[in-house]
Each structure stands twice: as structure tokens, then as C-alpha cells.
């Protein structure tokens, strides 16, 4: 097949699988050149790519919510050996398989949700959990399951956030008579979306920065880098001990 015919075949397949949320150059054809966020997600990736190891040779990677596979492909470009990428949407997975196939890399794409993680029955050196948190009705459960079932070392976390970008220390406990602390803009908060946000009915909980940090710590992750407002690189640690409830 000539190069021109191959390009046309790829372009046709890209149109068949549209619309695309990730703009990627597949065989020289851009998938979402008019994306409302610009060259997304590459423009965002360039803001935090430096916090991950340049050389991932011999390391295993899991991407949760891979969409069209942009980040999974970037991990392969850094030499990652075993890359597993999951998403609940079969069309996204077909997009990702096309991108990986044209790039000539092997990635294990599976149709799963974050709540299916125990089915993997293994752990990974690096877990990517990007752009999923705020689409979940049970976000803290998801972080707990990542800690319990798949994370072995590093977690790269990103979530849409709104509200204050500040995150000041909070006390270990407060009196039942304390009300004002909840009015602080820097107190950890999850903004609940009952109907839609940005036209999307799956945007359920939008955290502020303090809430992201607090929930990561509560789930047993230590933040080691915060390259931009929505992104955190964490290492897995022991989950903080649960405080025994007072007797009834």
C-alpha cells in the first residue's frame, strides 16, 4: 500500500471513531485539531511531564481512564515495559488501539472501570489516574482501591478543580461547636454537582486543591511534587490509622 493510500485509510478510520477528546497525530493526521482546550492533552502534559522519570525501562504502568491512549503512549516512549490501560468506554479503547497500532507499540487495553481494579490481581510501579476523579460518584473509594489493589510506588493524579487554590494546615480535630472553619476558602471541599457542569452529567464532585491533597493523604499517598494546580505526583505510603469512634 502506498504512503498516500495508508494515510487516507488512517484518516478514514479516525473519522469513523470520532469524535475524539484527545488530539493526537496518528500517521500524520490530527484527531482533534480544533479542540476547545487547544492542543489537548499535549499542552497540559508539557506542564508536568518533568516530574516523571525520563527513563521508565523495566517499570510497569497502569493508566486508569486512558481515553485515546495519549499518556499510555507517552509512557511507552519513555521505555516502560508492561503498560496496561483501562477505560469503560469501548469507543475510546478503539481509538487507543488505533493510535498504538499505528505507532507500533504494544499496550494492553482493557474495558474496565476503576472499581474493577481487583480483577487485575497485580500491582504496578506507576499508576496514572488522570481526569477521572471528578467523574466518579464514589471518588474516595476509588483512591482507596488504587492504594489497596494496584499501586506499588508512584501515583500521578490529576483532577478538575474549582474554588480556592490554597491549602493551609487543618487541625487534627475540631469541637462540635466549631462552625467557622467550614467557611474557610482553603478548607478541603468537594463541590457536588447535582445536574451538570460544563454540559456533562458525569461531573459529580469537583474538589478544591485542599480537598485533593487531603483525600490523597487519607488514602495513603504522600505528595512529592505539585507541578501545577491540578496535578500531584505521589508515593504510596501506609494509610493513616483510623480513629476509633467514641462509644455509643
C-alpha positions in Angstrom: 0.0 0.0 0.0 1.4 3.4 -0.9 2.0 6.0 1.8 -0.8 8.2 0.4 -3.3 5.3 0.5 -2.2 4.3 4.0 -2.7 7.9 5.2 -6.1 8.0 3.6 -7.0 4.8 5.3 -5.9 6.1 8.7 -7.8 9.4 8.2 -10.9 7.4 7.3 -10.6 5.3 10.4 -10.1 8.4 12.6 -13.3 9.9 11.2 -15.1 6.6 11.9 -14.1 6.6 15.5 -14.8 10.3 16.1 -15.4 12.5 17.9 -12.1 12.4 19.7 -11.4 14.1 23.1 -7.6 13.8 22.8 -5.8 15.5 19.9 -3.2 13.1 18.7 -1.2 12.9 15.5 -1.8 9.4 14.1 0.1 8.7 10.9 0.4 12.4 10.4 -3.3 13.0 10.9 -4.6 15.0 13.8 -7.6 13.6 15.6 -9.0 16.8 17.2 -7.2 19.8 15.7 -10.0 22.2 16.7 -10.1 21.1 20.4 -11.7 23.7 22.6 -8.7 23.4 25.0 -6.1 23.8 22.3 -3.6 21.1 21.6 -5.0 18.9 24.4 -3.7 16.9 26.2 -0.2 17.6 24.9 -0.2 21.3 26.1 -1.1 20.1 29.6 1.3 17.2 29.6 4.2 19.6 28.9 3.5 21.4 32.1 4.1 18.3 34.4 5.9 15.7 32.3 9.2 16.7 34.0 8.1 15.2 37.4 8.1 11.7 36.0 11.2 9.7 35.4 12.6 10.2 31.9 13.6 6.5 31.8 10.9 4.0 32.7 12.7 1.0 31.3 11.7 -2.1 33.2 8.8 -0.4 35.0 5.2 -1.4 34.8 2.5 1.2 34.3 -1.3 1.3 34.7 -3.4 4.1 33.2 -6.9 4.4 34.6 -9.3 6.1 32.2 -6.9 6.1 29.3 -9.3 7.7 26.7 -7.5 7.6 23.4 -4.2 6.5 25.0 -2.1 9.6 24.9 -0.5 9.1 28.3 -0.1 5.4 27.8 1.8 6.1 24.6 4.0 8.6 26.3 4.9 6.0 28.9 6.0 3.6 26.2 8.1 6.4 24.6 9.9 6.7 28.0 10.7 3.0 27.8 8.0 1.5 30.1 7.9 -2.2 29.5 4.5 -3.5 30.6 1.7 -0.9 30.1 -1.9 -1.7 30.9 -4.6 0.9 30.1 -8.2 0.7 31.1 -11.3 2.6 30.2 -15.1 1.9 30.5 -15.8 3.3 27.0 -15.2 0.9 24.1 -15.0 3.7 21.5 -12.2 5.3 23.5 -10.4 2.0 23.6 -10.8 1.5 19.9 -9.3 5.0 19.4 -6.4 4.0 21.7 -5.8 0.7 19.8 -5.6 2.5 16.5 -3.1 5.0 17.9 -0.9 2.3 19.5 -1.1 0.1 16.3 0.0 2.9 14.0 2.8 3.8 16.5 3.9 0.1 16.5 3.8 -0.3 20.3 2.2 -2.9 22.5 -0.2 -1.8 25.2 -2.7 -4.0 26.9 -6.0 -2.1 26.6 -9.0 -3.4 28.7 -12.6 -2.4 29.2 -12.8 -1.8 32.9 -13.7 0.9 35.4 -11.7 2.0 38.4 -14.0 -0.1 40.6 -12.9 -3.2 38.7 -9.2 -2.9 39.8 -9.2 -6.0 42.0 -9.7 -8.1 38.8 -6.2 -7.1 37.7 -4.7 -9.1 40.5 -1.3 -7.3 40.3 0.5 -4.1 41.2 2.3 -1.5 39.1 5.3 0.7 39.6 3.4 3.7 38.3 -0.3 4.4 38.2 -1.8 7.2 36.2 -5.1 8.5 37.4 -5.8 11.5 35.2 -9.1 13.2 34.5 -11.2 10.6 36.2 -11.7 11.6 39.8 -14.4 14.2 39.2 -16.5 11.8 37.1 -16.9 9.4 39.9 -19.8 9.1 42.3 -17.5 7.4 44.8 -14.2 9.2 44.5 -12.6 8.3 47.8 -13.4 4.6 47.3 -11.5 4.8 44.0 -8.4 6.2 45.7 -8.7 3.5 48.4 -8.9 0.8 45.8 -5.9 2.1 43.9 -3.9 2.1 47.1 -5.1 -1.4 48.1 -5.0 -3.2 44.8 -2.7 -1.7 42.2 -0.3 1.0 43.4 3.2 -0.2 44.3 5.2 3.0 44.2 4.2 6.1 42.2 0.8 7.7 41.6 0.3 10.5 39.1 -3.1 12.2 39.9 -5.0 14.9 38.1 -8.5 16.2 38.7 -10.5 19.2 37.5 -10.6 21.6 40.4 -12.5 24.7 41.3 -12.6 27.0 44.3 -9.6 28.1 46.3 -6.1 27.0 45.2 -4.8 27.4 48.8 -4.3 24.5 51.2 -3.5 25.6 54.7 -3.0 23.1 57.5 -6.0 22.0 59.4 -6.3 20.7 63.0 -6.4 17.0 63.8 -9.8 17.6 65.4 -12.5 20.2 66.0 -15.2 20.7 68.6 -18.8 20.0 67.5 -19.3 23.7 68.3 -16.8 24.8 65.6 -18.6 26.1 62.5 -16.4 28.8 61.1 -13.7 26.5 59.8 -16.0 25.2 57.2 -16.4 28.6 55.7 -12.7 29.0 55.1 -11.9 29.0 51.4 -8.8 26.9 52.0 -10.7 24.2 53.9 -10.9 20.8 52.0 -14.1 20.9 50.0 -15.8 18.7 47.4 -18.3 20.7 45.3 -21.2 18.4 44.5 -22.8 18.7 41.0 -26.4 17.6 41.2 -27.2 18.0 37.5 -24.5 19.1 35.0 -21.3 21.1 34.9 -19.8 22.1 31.5 -22.8 20.2 29.9 -21.5 16.9 31.4 -23.8 14.9 33.6 -20.9 12.8 34.8 -19.1 15.7 36.5 -20.1 14.7 40.1 -17.6 16.1 42.6 -15.3 19.0 41.8 -12.6 19.4 44.6 -10.6 22.4 45.6 -6.9 22.0 45.9 -7.0 21.4 49.7 -9.5 18.5 49.2 -7.3 16.8 46.6 -4.4 16.9 48.9 -6.3 15.8 52.0 -8.0 12.9 50.1 -4.7 11.7 48.7 -3.1 11.7 52.2 -6.2 10.0 53.7 -5.9 7.2 51.1 -2.2 6.6 51.9 -0.3 8.7 49.3 2.4 11.1 50.1 2.6 14.1 47.8 6.2 14.6 46.5 5.5 17.0 43.6 2.8 19.5 42.7 3.9 20.9 39.3 0.6 22.7 38.6 -2.8 23.3 40.3 -4.5 20.1 39.2 -1.6 17.6 39.2 0.1 15.7 42.0 2.9 13.1 42.0 2.7 10.8 45.0 4.4 7.9 46.5 2.5 5.1 48.2 2.8 5.0 52.0 0.9 3.4 54.8 -2.7 4.6 55.1 -3.2 6.7 58.2 -4.7 4.7 61.1 -8.4 5.1 61.5 -9.5 6.8 64.7 -11.8 4.6 66.8 -15.3 6.1 67.1 -16.4 7.1 70.6 -18.6 4.6 72.4 -22.4 4.9 71.8 
